[in-house]
């Protein structure tokens, strides 16, 4: 059964998309793996990617960092009003067509880090003939080797990033801002997963994505997705079966800090594990470090003959 890689590509540079798409096509042919990029607009260079087996799906997302205060105020008034009506099932009972517009408005007005989950859910709900699914950031992910296994797993895999609550800056900050100092104190010393890469069989991937969407439809403001998913995991609120995979030694390396970066080495055109020199199948945040970024600074020229059988 064919597998799927999917990413949310709004406001991404041609270079980032090129590395993401063409590095995957060096590993998996279109017959082995579909590649879907969700985007809010057409770019001329999409035609070249399409010839290499990349599919594009539209999103209503119109997010801009420069959104004005008036637009934000209208956004909150409308969504808060609709959300309140949804909770008492006012629209669902009397105006189902209005109820159906609520997730569309959330996707249209909110930051991509939230609305990508709504787009993932829409695609996965309608397209179910996949074996395994890999959801990934587009900007800073590069594929170097096969990451899909033949396991008959029924769970999603989340990936460590060698960060620790209370010591790392961003995850600690996001969690505190989302849930408060008392909640942060309960998880201090624990390790957050990185939500930029998620792997699992289609049913489990859709189940998890649906859980995330339910949260954001009920609570669309004020929380970074990374803090939300880790809150759900650390408080045993995720019902989809899952496992957490150690950083570097698993199929995904997330180079979030010096610890992770120092466990890798660049040699012979690949980012490898220091411990044994093996090629890491997927590298996330490769663009943060001079040596790993240098490998892909020039992009990824594509040659169909380079694609290998997984």
PyMOL commands that set and color helices and strands:
alter all, ss='L'
color gray80, all
select helices_A, chain A and resi 14-27+46-51+69-87+90-94+96-99+102-109+112-126+169-179+181-187+202-218+225-234+258-262+286-288+290-295+304-306
alter helices_A, ss='H'
color red, helices_A
select strands_A, chain A and resi 3-8+33-39+54-58+132-136+141-143+156-160+193-201+242-245+252-254+264-267+270-273+282-284
alter strands_A, ss='S'
color yellow, strands_A
deselect
rebuild
show_as cartoon
